[in-house]
């Protein structure tokens, strides 16, 4: 197992020492983390699109249909899974490092 796959499998709540938080607080935190990761993935994915694809993507966003956006990204960004894994890993590493630095 590689270091990256180890990081992907780690529970961020446990890694941050937040396992004793109330369940609703954990869910709220995970939701916010998920939103940040989604934004990072979208930014990277958009950079790989052509001008025409960006315009098409913009129209899809205007329709507010998450499933259509998801299907578009899968079709137009063949390495979207890899990008997602990379962003999850980077996010976890950054957050864990920041928390460690706070607890000096």
Buried (B, 14 or more C-beta within 10 A) or exposed (E): EEEEEEBBEEEBBEBBEBEEBEEEEBEEBEEEBEEEBEEBBBEBBBEBBEEEBBEEBEEBEEEEEEEEBEEBBEEBBEEBEEBBBBBBBEBBEEBBEEEEEEEE
